[in-house]
């Protein structure tokens, strides 16, 4: 059963730099919501046993910086996926996601 409060929107060409305060790694953002992100292609050993991270994400010319908290993790043979919650999403992030949601709805209505 899906427990999400906010819908996820698939994204392309969105990248993220995540720091645990000691090191950092770069990954890819698979999908977003008003308060969360699904990150992929993260280094397998990055950020083990950490409660929060600082993240900077970019999509085209837009950049967002926030604190995130891991909610789940799937570790593969070389990399891992991680679902993170944005602890205090900015107004500009909420606007960005709202635009993506609107674009998604418009594309669905047009049969794309």
LINKAHU-V681531 format. One record per residue. N is the residue number from 1. RES is the residue in three letters. PSI is psi as a letter, one per 30 degrees, with the letter a starting at -180 (* if undefined). OMEGA is omega in degrees with one decimal (* if undefined). NEAR is the number of other ideal C-beta (glycine too) atoms within 8 Angstrom. Layout:
N & RES & PSI & OMEGA & NEAR
N & RES & PSI & OMEGA & NEAR
This chain:
1 & UNK & k & -179.2 & 2
2 & UNK & k & -178.0 & 3
3 & UNK & g & -174.2 & 4
4 & UNK & k & 177.6 & 7
5 & UNK & e & -178.1 & 4
6 & UNK & k & 179.9 & 8
7 & UNK & l & 175.6 & 6
8 & UNK & k & 177.9 & 10
9 & UNK & k & 176.3 & 11
10 & UNK & k & 179.3 & 6
11 & UNK & l & 174.7 & 11
12 & UNK & l & 178.3 & 4
13 & UNK & h & 175.0 & 6
14 & UNK & k & -175.6 & 11
15 & UNK & l & -177.3 & 10
16 & UNK & k & 169.2 & 14
17 & UNK & k & -177.1 & 10
18 & UNK & k & 178.7 & 16
19 & UNK & k & 175.7 & 10
20 & UNK & g & -179.6 & 10
21 & UNK & f & 179.2 & 5
22 & UNK & e & 179.1 & 4
23 & UNK & a & 176.0 & 6
24 & UNK & l & 172.3 & 7
25 & UNK & l & -179.6 & 10
26 & UNK & k & 178.4 & 8
27 & UNK & a & 180.0 & 11
28 & UNK & k & 175.4 & 9
29 & UNK & k & -178.8 & 15
30 & UNK & e & 177.4 & 9
31 & UNK & l & -176.5 & 10
32 & UNK & l & 168.2 & 12
33 & UNK & a & 179.4 & 12
34 & UNK & e & -174.1 & 9
35 & UNK & g & -178.0 & 8
36 & UNK & l & 179.5 & 13
37 & UNK & k & 168.2 & 14
38 & UNK & j & -177.3 & 12
39 & UNK & k & 178.2 & 15
40 & UNK & l & 176.3 & 10
41 & UNK & g & 176.2 & 7
42 & UNK & k & 177.7 & 14
43 & UNK & k & -175.3 & 7
44 & UNK & e & -175.5 & 10
45 & UNK & f & -176.1 & 4
46 & UNK & k & 166.7 & 11
47 & UNK & h & 179.8 & 10
48 & UNK & k & 176.5 & 5
49 & UNK & h & 177.2 & 3
50 & UNK & k & -179.7 & 9
51 & UNK & e & -178.9 & 4
52 & UNK & l & 179.0 & 8
53 & UNK & l & 168.1 & 13
54 & UNK & k & -177.1 & 11
55 & UNK & k & 172.9 & 14
56 & UNK & k & -179.0 & 9
57 & UNK & l & 179.8 & 12
58 & UNK & k & 175.2 & 10
59 & UNK & j & -175.0 & 9
60 & UNK & b & -179.0 & 5
61 & UNK & g & -178.3 & 3
62 & UNK & k & 179.6 & 7
63 & UNK & k & 179.0 & 7
64 & UNK & k & 177.9 & 11
65 & UNK & k & 178.4 & 6
66 & UNK & l & 172.8 & 12
67 & UNK & k & 178.7 & 10
68 & UNK & l & 178.9 & 14
69 & UNK & k & 179.8 & 10
70 & UNK & k & 178.1 & 13
71 & UNK & e & 176.9 & 7
72 & UNK & l & -177.0 & 6
73 & UNK & k & 173.4 & 8
74 & UNK & j & -177.7 & 7
75 & UNK & k & 176.3 & 5
76 & UNK & a & -177.5 & 8
77 & UNK & e & -177.2 & 3
78 & UNK & e & -175.4 & 4
79 & UNK & l & 177.8 & 9
80 & UNK & l & 173.2 & 11
81 & UNK & k & -178.9 & 12
82 & UNK & k & 171.3 & 11
83 & UNK & k & -178.5 & 12
84 & UNK & k & 176.4 & 13
85 & UNK & k & 175.8 & 10
86 & UNK & j & -173.3 & 12
87 & UNK & e & 178.0 & 8
88 & UNK & i & -178.4 & 6
89 & UNK & k & -179.9 & 8
90 & UNK & l & 176.2 & 8
91 & UNK & e & 179.8 & 5
92 & UNK & e & 176.0 & 7
93 & UNK & e & -179.6 & 12
94 & UNK & e & 177.6 & 10
95 & UNK & e & 179.2 & 8
96 & UNK & e & -179.0 & 11
97 & UNK & e & 177.1 & 12
98 & UNK & e & 177.1 & 9
99 & UNK & e & 177.6 & 8
100 & UNK & e & 179.2 & 11
101 & UNK & e & 179.3 & 10
102 & UNK & e & 178.1 & 8
103 & UNK & e & 178.5 & 8
104 & UNK & e & 179.2 & 9
105 & UNK & e & -179.7 & 8
106 & UNK & e & 178.0 & 8
107 & UNK & e & 178.9 & 8
108 & UNK & e & 179.5 & 8
109 & UNK & e & -179.7 & 6
110 & UNK & f & 177.1 & 6
111 & UNK & g & 179.9 & 4
112 & UNK & * & * & 4
